[in-house]
């Protein structure tokens, strides 16, 4: 059965934004792709509600700051009563990043920056088509969300001894919630952990702040020359690659510019290849939900250098793309449900 509910397999998109210019730009960029059709636009959630019922879109792009009803409130109502894959369009500001995280909590599957001085239409053109196609693949995974507040309490794993191991994790579509489940499960003395989550600039700072408030470990957006130490999680900043380096017994990260790899910056591939080189058998690598192949070859390189590796299984993935590619290459030592990823990584240390 097709993942996209149209006879032509074309992804039908509804754009909801109060800016006529943004609606025009998004429509033009999406309609360039023959596999996508913008079937309508709406300047506010009330008009959007009627068009959703009439046009039955496969994916919706949604602004978060609109008149009459804000995008977050609309999203919560939509996901409770009529779940549809939603891509949030947010301003490239700290406030925009915080609202994007709130939107993901409410059920959005992807976030994207509005075009502006720091984020051009060219950037948008590269990103919007990929994100719409990724979001469309989540359609059969969506379930109605309760309007009640989620219980954030967790049962954390334990680690009896500290180690010189390093965790390296990569994720994309659906990764925010997947990473939240994994990182909140880690004990306070967990190995130094490096994460690449495909996410725009500024938004990664908000994600790190959100995770830090929920976890026993310290979580921060990585800065150049940050030490990789037990009890610390470093999240690659959006728009930059993060690589592991070593000086004697000291592990640290470098944040650098460079071309996109697998259409991504930060790239899981870039991180994993540096971990394979500098940590070798001291590393444990994991790939979680996401579209594409970013990180698959890097995870294989890690395994070939003696690292333990684990990937999320198909049933628990929002998009079984990156894990599937890693499995095809033979990079996965273990394939487990999301709720067993953290345990598997800890077990690799305990067994040593």
C-alpha positions as CSV (number, residue, x, y, z in Angstrom):
1,X,0.0,0.0,0.0
2,X,1.3,3.4,-0.9
3,X,2.4,5.7,2.0
4,X,0.9,8.7,0.1
5,X,-2.9,8.6,-0.2
6,X,-3.2,9.9,-3.7
7,X,-3.8,7.9,-6.9
8,X,-0.8,9.6,-8.7
9,X,1.5,9.2,-5.6
10,X,1.9,13.0,-5.6
11,X,2.3,14.4,-2.2
12,X,-0.5,17.0,-1.6
13,X,0.6,20.0,0.5
14,X,-1.4,22.7,2.3
15,X,0.5,25.8,3.3
16,X,-0.7,27.7,6.4
17,X,1.0,31.1,6.9
18,X,-0.3,34.6,7.5
19,X,2.4,36.0,5.1
20,X,1.4,36.2,1.5
21,X,5.1,36.3,0.5
22,X,6.0,33.2,2.4
23,X,2.9,31.4,1.0
24,X,4.1,32.4,-2.5
25,X,7.7,31.3,-1.9
26,X,6.8,28.0,-0.4
27,X,4.3,27.3,-3.2
28,X,6.9,28.0,-5.9
29,X,9.6,25.9,-4.4
30,X,7.4,22.9,-3.7
31,X,5.8,23.0,-7.1
32,X,9.2,22.7,-8.8
33,X,9.3,19.1,-7.7
34,X,7.1,16.8,-9.9
35,X,6.3,14.6,-6.9
36,X,4.8,17.4,-4.9
37,X,1.6,19.5,-5.5
38,X,0.5,22.5,-3.4
39,X,-3.2,22.0,-3.4
40,X,-4.0,25.1,-1.3
41,X,-2.9,27.8,1.0
42,X,-4.5,29.5,4.1
43,X,-3.7,32.7,5.9
44,X,-4.9,31.5,9.3
45,X,-6.0,28.3,11.2
46,X,-9.7,28.9,10.7
47,X,-9.5,28.9,6.9
48,X,-7.0,26.0,7.2
49,X,-9.4,23.9,9.2
50,X,-12.0,24.1,6.4
51,X,-9.4,23.4,3.7
52,X,-8.0,20.4,5.5
53,X,-11.5,18.8,5.6
54,X,-12.1,19.7,1.9
55,X,-8.7,19.0,0.3
56,X,-7.4,16.2,2.6
57,X,-3.7,17.2,2.3
58,X,-0.9,14.6,2.9
59,X,1.4,17.2,4.6
60,X,0.8,20.7,6.1
61,X,3.3,23.4,6.5
62,X,2.4,25.6,9.5
63,X,3.6,29.0,10.8
64,X,3.6,29.3,14.6
65,X,2.9,33.0,14.9
66,X,-0.4,33.9,13.3
67,X,-3.5,36.0,14.0
68,X,-6.8,34.7,15.4
69,X,-5.1,31.4,16.7
70,X,-1.4,30.6,17.2
71,X,0.1,27.7,15.3
72,X,0.8,25.7,18.5
73,X,-2.8,25.8,19.7
74,X,-4.0,24.8,16.2
75,X,-1.5,22.0,16.0
76,X,-2.6,20.5,19.3
77,X,-6.2,20.5,18.2
78,X,-5.3,19.1,14.8
79,X,-3.2,16.2,16.2
80,X,-5.9,15.4,18.8
81,X,-8.8,15.1,16.3
82,X,-7.3,14.8,12.7
83,X,-3.6,13.8,12.7
84,X,-1.7,15.0,9.6
85,X,2.1,15.2,9.2
86,X,3.0,18.9,10.0
87,X,6.2,20.8,9.2
88,X,6.6,23.9,11.4
89,X,7.8,27.0,9.8
90,X,9.5,29.2,12.4
91,X,11.6,32.4,12.6
92,X,15.3,32.0,13.1
93,X,15.4,33.4,16.6
94,X,15.7,32.0,20.2
95,X,12.0,32.4,20.6
96,X,11.4,30.7,17.3
97,X,13.5,27.8,18.4
98,X,11.6,27.4,21.7
99,X,8.3,27.5,19.9
100,X,9.6,24.9,17.4
101,X,10.4,22.5,20.4
102,X,6.9,23.1,21.8
103,X,5.5,22.3,18.4
104,X,7.3,19.0,18.2
105,X,5.9,18.2,21.7
106,X,2.5,18.9,20.2
107,X,3.1,16.5,17.3
108,X,5.0,18.2,14.5
109,X,7.4,15.9,12.6
110,X,9.8,18.5,11.2
111,X,10.9,22.1,11.7
112,X,12.1,24.6,9.1
113,X,13.3,28.2,9.1
114,X,11.4,31.1,7.5
115,X,13.4,32.7,4.7
116,X,15.1,35.9,6.0
117,X,18.4,37.7,6.3
118,X,20.1,34.7,7.9
119,X,18.2,32.0,6.0
120,X,17.8,32.6,2.2
121,X,15.3,31.3,-0.3
122,X,18.1,29.2,-1.7
123,X,18.5,27.4,1.7
124,X,14.7,27.0,1.8
125,X,14.6,25.4,-1.7
126,X,17.1,22.8,-0.7
127,X,15.4,21.9,2.6
128,X,11.6,22.2,2.0
129,X,11.3,19.4,-0.6
130,X,13.4,16.9,1.5
131,X,11.4,17.7,4.6
132,X,8.0,17.4,2.9
133,X,9.0,14.0,1.5
134,X,10.2,12.9,4.9
135,X,7.1,14.1,6.6
136,X,4.9,12.3,4.1
137,X,6.5,9.0,5.0
138,X,5.3,9.5,8.6
139,X,1.6,9.5,7.7
140,X,0.9,6.0,8.7
141,X,2.8,6.4,12.0
142,X,0.7,9.2,13.3
143,X,-1.9,8.7,16.1
144,X,-4.2,11.1,17.8
145,X,-2.5,12.9,20.6
146,X,-4.2,13.5,24.0
147,X,-4.5,17.1,25.1
148,X,-3.4,16.1,28.6
149,X,0.1,16.9,29.8
150,X,2.6,14.1,29.2
151,X,4.3,12.6,32.2
152,X,8.0,13.4,31.9
153,X,9.2,11.1,34.7
154,X,11.5,8.3,33.6
155,X,13.2,5.3,35.1
156,X,16.9,5.9,34.4
157,X,19.4,3.2,33.9
158,X,22.4,2.7,36.2
159,X,26.1,2.4,35.5
160,X,28.2,1.1,38.4
161,X,31.5,2.4,37.1
162,X,32.7,5.3,35.1
163,X,34.5,4.6,31.8
164,X,36.5,6.2,29.1
165,X,33.9,5.2,26.5
166,X,32.1,7.5,24.1
167,X,28.6,7.4,22.8
168,X,27.8,8.8,19.3
169,X,24.2,9.0,18.2
170,X,22.7,10.2,14.9
171,X,19.0,11.0,14.1
172,X,16.8,12.9,11.7
173,X,13.0,12.9,11.2
174,X,11.3,11.9,14.4
175,X,14.7,12.1,16.2
176,X,13.7,14.8,18.7
177,X,11.3,12.6,20.6
178,X,13.5,9.5,20.0
179,X,16.6,11.2,21.4
180,X,14.5,12.5,24.3
181,X,13.6,9.0,25.3
182,X,17.2,7.7,24.9
183,X,19.0,10.6,26.7
184,X,16.5,10.9,29.6
185,X,17.2,7.2,30.3
186,X,21.0,7.7,30.8
187,X,22.5,7.8,34.3
188,X,24.3,10.9,35.5
189,X,27.7,9.1,35.0
190,X,27.0,8.0,31.4
191,X,29.9,8.2,29.0
192,X,30.5,11.4,27.1
193,X,27.8,11.5,24.4
194,X,27.9,13.2,21.0
195,X,24.7,13.8,19.0
196,X,23.9,14.9,15.5
197,X,20.2,15.7,15.0
198,X,19.3,17.2,11.7
199,X,17.9,20.6,12.7
200,X,18.4,24.2,11.6
201,X,20.7,26.8,13.2
202,X,19.4,28.3,16.6
203,X,16.9,25.4,17.0
204,X,19.6,23.1,18.3
205,X,20.2,25.5,21.2
206,X,16.6,25.2,22.2
207,X,16.6,21.5,21.9
208,X,19.7,21.2,24.1
209,X,18.2,23.4,26.7
210,X,15.0,21.4,26.7
211,X,16.9,18.1,27.1
212,X,19.1,19.5,29.8
213,X,16.0,20.3,31.9
214,X,14.8,16.7,31.7
215,X,18.0,14.6,32.1
216,X,20.4,13.4,34.8
217,X,23.3,14.2,32.4
218,X,24.4,17.7,31.4
219,X,23.2,18.6,27.9
220,X,24.5,21.5,25.9
221,X,24.9,22.7,22.3
222,X,28.5,21.9,21.5
223,X,31.1,24.7,21.2
224,X,34.5,24.4,19.7
225,X,37.0,22.7,22.0
226,X,34.4,21.4,24.4
227,X,35.7,18.4,26.4
228,X,34.0,15.1,26.0
229,X,33.6,13.8,29.6
230,X,31.4,11.5,31.6
231,X,28.0,12.9,32.3
232,X,28.0,15.4,29.4
233,X,26.0,15.3,26.2
234,X,27.1,17.6,23.3
235,X,24.6,18.4,20.6
236,X,26.0,19.5,17.2
237,X,24.9,23.0,16.5
238,X,22.7,23.5,13.4
239,X,24.5,24.7,10.4
240,X,27.9,23.3,11.5
241,X,29.6,19.9,11.5
242,X,30.9,18.4,14.7
243,X,33.9,16.1,14.8
244,X,35.7,14.3,17.6
245,X,39.4,14.9,18.3
246,X,41.9,13.5,20.8
247,X,45.0,14.9,22.5
248,X,46.6,12.2,24.7
249,X,43.9,10.9,27.0
250,X,41.7,14.0,26.4
251,X,38.7,13.8,24.0
252,X,37.3,17.1,22.7
253,X,35.2,18.3,19.8
254,X,35.8,20.7,17.0
255,X,32.9,22.7,15.4
256,X,33.6,23.5,11.7
257,X,32.1,24.7,8.5
258,X,32.1,22.8,5.3
259,X,29.8,21.5,2.5
260,X,26.7,19.5,3.3
261,X,27.2,15.7,3.5
262,X,24.2,13.6,2.5
263,X,22.4,17.0,2.1
264,X,23.0,17.7,5.8
265,X,25.0,20.0,8.0
266,X,25.5,18.9,10.7
267,X,26.1,15.4,9.3
268,X,26.0,12.1,11.2
269,X,28.5,10.8,8.7
270,X,31.1,13.4,9.5
271,X,30.8,12.8,13.2
272,X,30.9,9.0,13.0
273,X,34.0,8.9,10.8
274,X,35.8,11.1,13.3
275,X,34.7,8.9,16.1
276,X,35.9,5.8,14.2
277,X,39.3,7.4,13.7
278,X,39.9,8.9,17.2
279,X,37.9,6.6,19.6
280,X,37.9,3.3,17.7
281,X,36.9,0.4,20.0
282,X,36.2,2.9,22.9
283,X,33.0,4.0,21.1
284,X,29.4,2.9,21.0
285,X,27.4,4.2,18.0
286,X,23.7,4.4,17.4
287,X,21.4,5.5,14.5
288,X,17.8,6.4,15.3
289,X,14.8,7.3,13.1
290,X,15.4,9.4,10.0
291,X,15.1,9.7,6.2
292,X,18.1,9.1,3.9
293,X,21.5,7.4,4.4
294,X,23.4,9.9,6.6
295,X,25.6,8.0,9.0
296,X,25.3,4.5,7.6
297,X,28.8,4.3,6.1
298,X,30.2,6.1,9.2
299,X,28.6,3.5,11.5
300,X,30.1,0.7,9.4
301,X,33.5,2.4,9.7
302,X,33.1,2.6,13.5
303,X,32.2,-1.1,13.7
304,X,35.2,-2.0,11.5
305,X,37.4,-0.1,14.1
306,X,36.0,-2.2,16.9
307,X,33.1,-0.1,18.1
308,X,29.8,-1.6,19.2
309,X,26.8,-0.4,17.2
310,X,23.1,-0.4,17.5
311,X,20.2,0.9,15.4
312,X,16.5,1.5,16.0
313,X,14.2,-1.1,14.5
314,X,11.6,-0.4,11.8
315,X,8.5,-0.8,14.0
316,X,9.5,1.9,16.4
317,X,10.9,4.4,13.8
318,X,8.9,7.3,12.5
319,X,11.0,6.9,9.3
320,X,13.0,3.8,8.7
321,X,15.6,5.3,6.4
322,X,18.9,5.9,8.1
323,X,18.6,2.7,10.2
324,X,17.7,0.6,7.2
325,X,20.7,1.8,5.2
326,X,23.0,1.0,8.1
327,X,21.5,-2.5,8.4
328,X,22.0,-3.1,4.6
329,X,25.7,-2.2,4.9
330,X,26.2,-4.6,7.8
331,X,26.9,-1.7,10.2
332,X,24.4,-2.8,12.9
333,X,25.6,-5.1,15.6
334,X,22.2,-5.0,17.2
335,X,18.7,-3.9,16.0
336,X,16.4,-3.0,18.8
337,X,13.2,-1.1,19.6
338,X,13.6,2.6,20.6
339,X,12.9,1.8,24.3
340,X,15.9,-0.6,24.3
341,X,18.5,1.6,22.6
342,X,19.8,3.2,25.8
343,X,19.9,-0.1,27.6
344,X,21.8,-1.8,24.7
345,X,24.4,1.0,24.8
346,X,24.9,0.7,28.5
347,X,25.0,-3.1,28.3
348,X,27.9,-2.9,25.8
349,X,29.9,-1.2,28.5
350,X,28.9,-3.5,31.4
351,X,29.8,-6.6,29.4
352,X,33.3,-5.2,28.9
